[in-house]
Amino acid sequence: MSKLNILKEQPTEKNPYNVDNYPYGFRLRTKIRYWIETTSRGQRFVRQTLNPKTNAWNKPKKSTYNQIMLVGLNEDNHIKTTSLNMYCLKESQVYGEKYKAYFNKYQQDTFNAIIGLAEVYDKVEYTFKAKRYKNINTGEISTSINIFEMDQWKEINKNNEFIDVEEEEEKQRQKRIKLNRYALANASVKSNKETAINTFKRCK
């Protein structure tokens, strides 16, 4: 991976990073400008070229959104970006250690919220188990049933008792709600409630 030298002053639409003598088509050269756009949906990289034939700026081209995005120059002195979404706690922490010195207030607050969310989700353990079914008529138990015979089988628990699917789904929904509340509360402590909620919505 090539080294990325982060720009000390991150480009904005009002103060973009400008490059001259940029290739335009097969023969022409022009100017191009870059910046990071920040909206309620997060941050994205924007580039815009100048049409050398009309001397008017073309429609800007925008990347997909990330939670945090920084602009830098690689070893060839070309513009590149590095970004962070909410993956796992360790990845977020490593990213912060590497780039937090370049964060603006928005990025620092968002990063704190991401850490707060990730700290909670990082403690969650997921278990995958095959569903078990019992034949209503014969009492046979199986983990694999024919789709055309589904009306003859019902899901069962570890005690081989029939499960109320709607009731079970509601239990799982309540667990997710509780987990999300814990995550938001922790993120709010590390940033603020508004940033925590907005970051949570984007990450979800």
Number of C-alpha atoms within 10 A of each C-alpha: 4 8 10 18 15 19 14 11 13 19 21 16 14 7 12 18 19 14 14 11 10 14 13 15 8 6 6 12 15 17 18 21 21 24 22 23 17 19 9 9 14 21 21 21 24 19 19 18 22 20 17 14 8 8 11 10 14 14 11 12 11 15 12 9 18 19 20 21 21 22 24 19 16 16 10 9 10 10 17 14 16 15 16 17 18 21 14 15 19 13 14 19 16 11 15 18 9 10 13 14 11 17 18 12 9 12 19 17 19 25 29 24 31 31 26 23 29 22 17 19 17 13 9 9 6 6 5 5 7 8 12 18 24 21 18 14 8 9 11 10 17 15 11 10 15 9 7 7 9 11 10 14 21 17 19 19 13 8 6 13 12 16 13 12 12 9 10 11 11 11 12 12 12 12 12 12 12 11 16 16 14 16 23 23 19 23 30 20 13 20 19 17 16 12 21 26 17 15 26 19 11 15 16 6
